[in-house]
Amino acid sequence: MLAFAALLLVLAACDQGAQEKSGDGRKAGQKVHLVEVVTVRSEPLRHETVRTGSLTARRSVRVFNQEEGRIDSLPVFEGESVRAGQVLVRMDRRLLEAEMEKAAALRAQAEADLARVRTLVKKRVTTQERLDHAETALKVARAEESLFRTRLDYGEIKAPFDGVVTERLVEPGDVAPRHTHLLTVIDPNTLYTKVAVSELMLPRLQEGDGVDIRIDALGDDVWSGRIGRIHPTIDPRTRQGTVEVELAPVPPGARAGQLCRATLRTAESRRKVLPFGALRHDREGEYVFVVADGTAQLRRVRSGLRLGDQVEALAGLEDGDRVIVRGFLDLSAGKPVSVANQGGGDNDAPAATAERPATD
């Protein structure tokens, strides 16, 4: 009986040891930490974003009067087309015309006085000082005449370019103080819009790049535009810069003030991307978990543009790295993991595609 009992104890001990040890060295009772991964690859992609703005006329002028007085004539109204050089406003110029006649008479008198003094100088009847005085008097008289001629011209205001009147703020008969806003004229063929763009996208845009523009008031038609100017500064609060997009050409029916949507695209380039959900953050910055040697390893990264549900990896990752995208609960650096999607680990998550709408 004692021998039989000893045999049972030996068998039980062997069975317990077999249960405690598994083939991979883990304790059989230990729970496996499952994760899902994607494989990082560089792909040819382009970033696309849609930005809204309002159409504005680049050539726009507010017409002011430079001489005060009563408005004699104002023949144009809102919505009317005007030609460059066309008279828009005539002021009452009778006082200035009288001043002009007086200045012309004084100039003629000064010319006559100078001619007489020159004759006397040749005869040595008068002094050089008197001649100098006569020459100076003529210069002053001519300057006075030129001044009143200029002020007289200010009484007739002409259109600076071909355009359309958008504001008429006074009426004939009104007395307008100097520098009163009378009219506004715009050139409807110079429409553009300003849109805000992420600082991460700005370095990939250039002046002259094509832009698709949709104007809500004109339906779903897409019109051609181009980047006309990229402002040199970034808003420190929003980290966005300003891009001016010009309509080229301006479509029929487009008007200043309409809402438009500009689709900006960067040039195609090879970039590493990963699912946005794989990106982690702590006090030191951004990081991801990668699978290496059967364990989760923390890898510091630097992200770039967000491409839909993907994000660009600018630094910290290489092609072929397997980044964990699921299984973060209780996950820590150095923890053994088992990849659940071994058969499809080569980028199971949806890849960022070219020309995919994105948010900055």
C-alpha positions in Angstrom: 0.0 0.0 0.0 2.8 2.4 0.8 4.5 1.7 -2.5 1.2 2.3 -4.4 0.7 5.7 -2.6 4.2 6.8 -3.5 3.5 6.0 -7.2 0.4 8.2 -7.2 2.2 11.1 -5.8 5.0 10.9 -8.4 2.4 10.8 -11.3 0.5 13.8 -9.8 3.7 15.8 -9.6 4.6 15.0 -13.2 1.1 16.0 -14.4 1.2 19.3 -12.5 4.6 20.2 -14.0 3.2 19.5 -17.5 0.3 21.8 -16.8 2.5 24.6 -15.4 4.8 24.6 -18.4 3.6 25.1 -22.0 5.6 24.6 -25.2 6.5 28.4 -25.5 7.7 28.7 -22.0 4.6 30.5 -20.7 2.6 29.3 -17.8 -0.5 27.5 -19.1 -2.8 29.5 -16.9 -1.4 32.9 -18.2 -3.8 34.9 -20.4 -2.5 35.7 -23.9 -2.6 39.6 -24.8 -4.0 39.7 -28.3 -3.3 42.7 -30.5 -4.0 43.7 -34.1 -1.3 45.3 -36.2 -0.7 47.1 -39.6 2.5 47.1 -41.5 4.0 50.5 -42.3 4.7 51.1 -46.0 5.5 54.2 -48.0 2.8 54.9 -50.6 2.4 57.5 -53.3 -0.3 59.8 -51.9 -1.6 63.3 -52.3 -3.4 65.4 -49.6 -6.7 66.9 -50.4 -8.7 69.3 -48.4 -11.9 71.4 -49.0 -11.9 75.0 -47.6 -14.8 77.5 -47.7 -14.6 81.2 -48.3 -16.4 84.2 -49.8 -15.8 85.6 -53.2 -14.2 89.0 -53.2 -13.3 91.4 -56.0 -9.5 92.0 -56.1 -9.9 95.3 -57.9 -12.3 97.4 -55.9 -12.2 101.2 -55.3 -14.2 103.4 -53.0 -14.7 106.8 -54.7 -14.2 109.9 -52.6 -14.4 113.6 -53.4 -11.2 115.6 -52.9 -13.1 119.0 -53.0 -16.1 119.9 -50.9 -19.2 121.2 -52.6 -22.6 120.5 -54.0 -23.0 117.4 -56.3 -24.2 118.6 -59.7 -24.4 115.2 -61.5 -24.2 111.6 -60.5 -25.4 109.6 -63.6 -24.6 106.0 -62.5 -26.6 103.6 -60.2 -25.9 100.3 -58.5 -25.4 97.4 -60.9 -24.5 99.6 -63.9 -21.3 98.9 -65.9 -18.8 101.8 -66.3 -15.8 102.2 -68.6 -12.4 103.4 -67.6 -12.4 107.3 -67.8 -16.2 107.6 -67.7 -17.4 110.5 -65.6 -19.0 109.2 -62.4 -19.5 112.4 -60.4 -19.5 116.2 -61.2 -19.2 118.7 -58.4 -20.3 122.3 -58.5 -17.1 124.0 -59.9 -18.2 127.6 -60.3 -16.1 129.0 -57.5 -13.0 127.1 -58.6 -13.5 128.3 -62.1 -13.5 131.9 -60.9 -10.4 131.2 -58.9 -8.8 129.7 -62.0 -9.5 132.8 -64.1 -8.0 135.0 -61.4 -4.9 132.8 -61.2 -4.5 132.9 -65.0 -4.8 136.7 -65.0 -2.1 137.0 -62.3 0.2 134.7 -64.2 -0.3 136.8 -67.4 0.5 140.0 -65.4 3.6 138.3 -63.9 4.8 137.4 -67.4 4.4 140.9 -68.6 6.2 142.4 -65.6 9.1 140.0 -66.1 9.4 141.0 -69.8 9.5 144.7 -68.9 12.1 144.2 -66.2 14.3 142.2 -68.5 14.2 145.1 -71.0 15.2 147.6 -68.3 18.1 145.4 -67.2 19.4 145.3 -70.7 19.4 149.1 -70.7 21.0 149.1 -67.2 18.1 151.1 -65.9 17.2 148.6 -63.1 19.0 146.2 -60.8 19.5 142.4 -61.0 17.6 142.1 -57.7 14.4 143.5 -59.2 14.8 141.0 -62.1 15.1 138.1 -59.6 12.0 139.3 -57.8 10.0 139.4 -61.1 11.1 135.9 -62.0 10.1 134.6 -58.6 6.7 136.3 -58.9 6.1 134.5 -62.2 6.9 131.1 -60.7 4.5 131.7 -57.9 1.7 132.8 -60.3 2.2 129.7 -62.4 2.1 127.5 -59.3 -1.1 129.1 -58.2 -2.7 128.5 -61.7 -1.5 124.9 -61.6 -3.0 124.4 -58.2 -6.4 125.7 -59.2 -6.3 123.7 -62.4 -5.8 120.6 -60.3 -8.6 121.4 -57.9 -10.8 122.1 -60.9 -10.0 118.6 -62.2 -11.0 117.1 -58.8 -14.5 118.4 -59.4 -15.0 115.8 -62.1 -14.4 112.2 -60.9 -13.9 109.5 -63.4 -13.9 105.6 -63.3 -10.4 104.2 -62.7 -11.1 101.0 -64.6 -13.9 99.0 -66.4 -16.2 97.7 -63.7 -19.6 97.7 -62.0 -21.0 100.2 -59.5 -21.9 98.4 -56.2 -22.7 101.4 -54.0 -24.2 104.8 -54.5 -24.2 106.7 -51.3 -25.1 110.3 -52.2 -27.6 112.0 -54.6 -27.4 115.0 -56.9 -27.9 118.2 -54.9 -26.2 116.8 -51.7 -23.5 119.0 -50.3 -20.5 116.6 -49.7 -17.7 117.6 -47.3 -14.2 116.8 -48.5 -13.3 113.0 -48.5 -16.9 111.8 -48.5 -17.5 108.2 -49.7 -19.6 108.7 -52.8 -19.5 105.4 -54.8 -17.9 102.0 -54.9 -16.8 100.4 -58.1 -15.5 96.8 -58.5 -14.1 94.8 -61.4 -16.2 91.6 -61.5 -13.6 89.8 -63.6 -11.1 89.7 -60.7 -12.9 87.5 -58.2 -10.9 85.5 -55.7 -11.3 84.0 -52.2 -9.1 83.7 -49.1 -9.1 80.3 -47.3 -7.3 79.1 -44.2 -5.0 76.2 -44.6 -3.0 74.1 -42.0 0.6 75.0 -41.5 1.4 71.4 -42.3 -0.1 71.6 -45.8 1.3 75.0 -46.7 4.8 73.9 -47.6 3.4 71.5 -50.2 1.4 74.2 -52.0 2.8 76.6 -54.6 1.5 79.7 -56.4 0.0 78.7 -59.7 -1.3 75.3 -58.4 -4.7 74.4 -59.8 -7.7 74.4 -57.5 -11.3 73.2 -58.1 -13.9 75.7 -57.0 -17.6 75.1 -56.4 -20.0 78.0 -55.9 -23.1 77.0 -53.9 -25.3 79.6 -55.7 -24.3 78.1 -59.1 -25.1 74.5 -58.3 -22.8 71.5 -58.4 -20.6 72.7 -61.3 -16.9 72.7 -60.6 -14.9 75.7 -61.9 -11.2 76.1 -62.4 -9.1 78.3 -60.2 -5.5 78.7 -59.2 -3.5 79.7 -56.2 -2.6 83.4 -56.7 -0.8 84.2 -53.5 0.3 82.4 -50.3 0.5 84.7 -47.3 3.9 84.6 -45.5 2.6 84.5 -41.9 0.8 81.9 -39.8 -1.9 82.6 -37.2 -0.2 81.6 -33.9 -3.6 80.7 -32.3 -5.0 78.5 -35.1 -1.7 77.4 -36.7 -3.2 78.2 -40.1 -2.0 80.3 -43.0 -3.9 82.2 -45.7 -4.1 81.2 -49.3 -5.7 83.3 -52.0 -7.4 81.4 -54.7 -8.3 83.1 -58.0 -11.1 82.1 -60.4 -9.7 81.7 -63.8 -11.8 82.5 -65.7 -14.7 83.9 -63.6 -17.8 81.8 -64.4 -21.1 83.5 -65.5 -23.3 84.4 -62.6 -20.4 84.6 -60.0 -20.7 87.6 -57.7 -18.7 89.1 -54.9 -20.0 87.8 -51.6 -21.0 84.4 -52.7 -20.0 81.3 -50.7 -17.5 79.1 -52.5 -15.7 75.8 -51.7 -12.1 75.4 -52.8 -10.5 72.0 -53.1 -6.8 72.1 -52.6 -4.5 69.3 -53.5 -0.8 68.8 -52.9 1.6 67.2 -55.4 1.8 63.4 -55.2 4.7 62.1 -53.0 5.6 58.9 -51.2 4.6 59.0 -47.5 4.3 56.7 -44.6 0.9 56.6 -43.1 -0.8 54.7 -40.2 -4.3 54.6 -38.7 -4.9 57.7 -36.6 -6.2 55.5 -33.8 -2.7 53.9 -33.4 -1.2 57.2 -32.3 -0.8 57.6 -28.5 0.1 60.7 -26.5 1.8 61.4 -23.2 3.7 64.3 -21.6 6.7 63.7 -23.8 4.8 63.7 -27.0 3.5 61.2 -29.6 4.3 57.5 -29.7 3.0 54.2 -31.0 3.4 50.5 -30.0 5.2 48.3 -32.4 5.5 44.5 -32.3 9.1 43.2 -32.2 10.5 39.9 -30.8 7.0 39.0 -29.6 6.7 42.0 -27.3 5.1 45.4 -27.5 7.7 48.2 -27.8 7.1 51.9 -27.4 8.3 54.0 -30.4 8.5 57.8 -30.3 7.1 59.3 -33.6 6.3 62.6 -35.1 3.1 62.9 -37.1 2.2 65.2 -40.0 -1.0 65.7 -42.0 -4.1 63.8 -41.1 -5.5 62.1 -44.2 -9.1 61.1 -43.3 -8.8 58.3 -40.7 -5.0 58.0 -41.4 -2.1 60.2 -40.3 1.3 60.8 -41.9 4.3 59.5 -40.0 7.2 62.0 -40.5 9.7 60.4 -38.2 10.2 57.4 -35.9 8.9 54.6 -38.2 10.4 52.6 -41.1 8.8 50.5 -43.8 8.0 47.1 -42.5 7.4 48.1 -38.8 4.3 46.4 -37.4 2.2 49.0 -35.5 -0.4 48.0 -33.0 -3.9 49.3 -33.8 -6.0 47.3 -31.4 -5.5 45.8 -28.0 -4.3 48.8 -26.0 -6.1 47.9 -22.7 -3.5 47.1 -20.1 -0.8 47.2 -22.8 2.6 48.4 -21.7 6.1 48.5 -23.2 7.9 45.1 -23.0 4.7 43.1 -22.5 4.5 39.8 -24.6 1.8 40.0 -27.2 0.2 37.7 -29.8 -0.8 39.1 -33.1 -4.4 38.1 -33.9 -4.3 39.1 -37.6 -1.1 37.2 -38.6 -2.5 36.4 -42.0 -3.3 39.9 -42.9 -0.8 41.9 -40.9 0.3 43.8 -44.0 -1.9 46.8 -43.5 -5.3 45.4 -42.5 -6.6 48.9 -41.7 -7.9 50.9 -44.7 -5.0 52.7 -46.4 -5.1 56.5 -47.0 -6.0 56.9 -50.7 -5.0 59.6 -53.1 -7.4 62.5 -53.4 -9.2 61.5 -50.2 -11.0 64.4 -48.4 -9.1 65.2 -45.3 -9.3 67.4 -42.2 -6.4 69.6 -41.1 
